Amino acid sequence: TGQLYGKVALVTGGSRGIGEGVALRLAEDGADVAVTYRDSGDRAAEVVDRVKALGRRGWAVRADAADPEAVRDAVRRTVGDAGRLDVLVNNAGIGVLGPLAEMTPQDIDRVLHVNVRAPFVACQEAAAHMAEGGRIVTIGSCVAERAAFPGSVLYGTSKAALTGLTRSLARELGPRGVTVNLITPGPIDTDLNPADGPAADPQRALTALGRYGLPWDVAAMVAHLAGEGGRYVTGAEIAVDGGFAA
Ligand code: NDP
């Protein structure tokens, strides 16, 4: 802890779930933290209050990830308010589950816009502002590593695209000393995938550890990559999945 003092992080979708856990963990490590949200303004404000209670600066920025200009603007506002940007965490994401035949063009656009275009655009804008030592961490999914069940064809397509983004961008930004990595979580207990939901038991059964993870588990890996321990890690895909893809 304390290793991120003086650094500024932006976490997309930081109002709930994994993003909330990441925002708080980075603040515990000393970073000032901006979070974006779309609907949960009150929750985002609570996260910011908790960041401030840790003695750090915090900002909540409403930015619909489906809108590339809003995403770009959230990065610019963070740099404007905080004076710099050291860590970008592309976390906001959605799932539309179902068979191939049921995916409408609207579903396809929405999922690709939020899960792929938004991280792409956020990387573009963030990279323009990051100095040596910058860190980009994107949240993918274990489903792109192991498509264990039918129904994730669209979600899995979107999450697999993040591998290409991560690897190519690691090559492009490496010479500038900016690292780019992908975390692929397994089942994590959030509103999106509650550990007591109807789809929970089959997921739990496919992990090696036989249980769900918590947002904290993903946040700990983000903090590691964002800190000194992550300085020689780039272009990597790191599973935090309880062994789901093993
Ligand atoms: P939640 O649904 O619990 O939280 C999603 C967060 O993203 C909220 O803060 C939400 O904010 C925000 N968000 C959603 N849509 C938008 C949007 N259009 N614009 C801006 N913010 C948005 O999800 P999780 O925490 O579970 O998931 C976070 C990430 O982790 C996602 O990328 C997901 O795909 C991935 N993941 C999750 C797993 C799990 O088991 N939970 C497993 C593998 C990957 P608001 O409420 O304000 O809209």
Residues whose N, C-alpha, C, O or C-beta is under 5 A from the ligand:
A	BS01	NDP	G13 G14 S15 R16 G17 I18 G19 T36 Y37 R38 D39 S40 A63 D64 A65 A66 N91 A92 G93 I94 V114 I139 G140 S141 C142 P185 G186 P187 I188 T190 D191 L192 N193
